[in-house]
Amino acid sequence: LNGVGDINVQTLISYTSFNDESQESPEMLVTFKRWLWSVIEKMSPLERQDLVYFWTGSPALPASEEGFQPMPSVTIRPADDSHLPSANTCISRLYIPLYSRKQILKA
């Protein structure tokens, strides 16, 4: 089996880039990114594995950064509390609306 099944959040953070489609203030984007990583850190190992699978099509992180092609990214969509996240596994991109509260992101 290639990759690391135990999803280390710090490793995922280091691999991930962000794209902004929300047109929100830089302060709100920083807050949203903090919420996202906080929610992911509090997930169980299985929930993190499910998230990475949804996001990238693989249930594990590669053993090294060189093994991750394309690198994971998050596109922050315009604010919309009624839409769910979506993903494009071919390009390892997670699309998340800019939720108004951390509790909505967590749900």
C-alpha positions as CSV (number, residue, x, y, z in Angstrom):
1,L,0.0,0.0,0.0
2,N,1.4,3.4,-1.0
3,G,0.9,6.4,1.2
4,V,0.2,7.2,4.8
5,G,-3.3,6.2,6.1
6,D,-3.0,8.2,9.3
7,I,-3.7,11.8,8.0
8,N,-1.4,14.2,9.7
9,V,-3.1,17.6,9.6
10,Q,0.1,19.5,9.7
11,T,1.3,17.6,6.6
12,L,-2.0,18.3,4.8
13,I,-1.7,22.0,5.7
14,S,1.8,22.1,4.2
15,Y,0.6,20.4,1.0
16,T,-2.5,22.6,0.5
17,S,-2.9,25.8,-1.4
18,F,-5.9,28.1,-1.5
19,N,-7.8,29.9,-4.3
20,D,-10.3,32.6,-3.5
21,E,-13.4,33.1,-5.5
22,S,-15.3,34.7,-2.6
23,Q,-14.2,38.3,-3.0
24,E,-14.2,38.6,0.8
25,S,-11.8,40.5,2.9
26,P,-8.4,39.0,3.6
27,E,-9.3,39.0,7.3
28,M,-12.4,36.8,6.7
29,L,-10.4,34.4,4.5
30,V,-7.8,34.0,7.3
31,T,-10.6,33.3,9.7
32,F,-12.2,30.8,7.4
33,K,-8.9,28.9,6.9
34,R,-8.5,28.7,10.7
35,W,-12.0,27.3,11.0
36,L,-11.3,24.8,8.3
37,W,-8.1,23.5,9.8
38,S,-9.6,23.5,13.3
39,V,-12.6,21.4,12.1
40,I,-10.2,18.9,10.4
41,E,-8.0,18.7,13.4
42,K,-11.0,17.7,15.5
43,M,-12.1,14.9,13.1
44,S,-11.5,11.3,14.0
45,P,-8.8,9.5,11.9
46,L,-11.5,7.8,9.9
47,E,-13.3,11.1,9.2
48,R,-10.0,12.6,8.0
49,Q,-9.4,9.6,5.8
50,D,-12.9,10.0,4.3
51,L,-12.3,13.7,3.7
52,V,-9.0,13.1,1.9
53,Y,-10.7,10.4,-0.2
54,F,-13.6,12.8,-1.1
55,W,-11.1,15.6,-1.9
56,T,-8.4,13.6,-3.8
57,G,-9.8,10.2,-4.7
58,S,-7.2,8.5,-2.4
59,P,-7.8,7.5,1.2
60,A,-4.2,8.3,2.2
61,L,-1.6,11.0,1.8
62,P,1.4,10.0,-0.3
63,A,4.5,9.1,1.7
64,S,6.3,12.2,0.4
65,E,5.3,15.6,-1.2
66,E,6.7,14.4,-4.5
67,G,4.0,11.7,-4.5
68,F,1.2,14.1,-4.5
69,Q,0.4,15.2,-8.1
70,P,-1.5,17.4,-8.3
71,M,-1.1,19.0,-4.9
72,P,-4.3,19.4,-3.0
73,S,-6.0,22.8,-3.1
74,V,-9.1,24.5,-1.7
75,T,-11.2,26.9,-3.6
76,I,-13.2,29.2,-1.4
77,R,-16.5,29.9,-3.1
78,P,-18.7,32.9,-2.5
79,A,-20.6,33.0,0.8
80,D,-23.6,30.6,0.8
81,D,-24.7,28.7,3.9
82,S,-27.1,26.5,1.9
83,H,-24.6,24.7,-0.4
84,L,-22.4,21.7,0.5
85,P,-18.7,21.4,-0.4
86,S,-17.8,19.6,-3.6
87,A,-14.6,18.2,-5.0
88,N,-12.8,17.5,-8.3
89,T,-10.7,14.5,-7.5
90,C,-8.8,14.6,-10.8
91,I,-7.1,17.8,-9.7
92,S,-7.3,17.3,-5.9
93,R,-9.4,20.4,-5.5
94,L,-12.0,20.9,-2.7
95,Y,-14.6,23.6,-3.3
96,I,-16.1,25.1,-0.1
97,P,-18.6,28.0,0.2
98,L,-17.5,30.7,2.6
99,Y,-19.8,29.7,5.4
100,S,-20.9,32.4,7.8
101,R,-20.1,30.4,10.9
102,K,-17.7,27.7,11.9
103,Q,-20.6,25.5,13.1
104,I,-22.0,25.4,9.6
105,L,-18.6,24.3,8.2
106,K,-18.4,21.6,10.9
107,A,-21.8,20.3,10.1
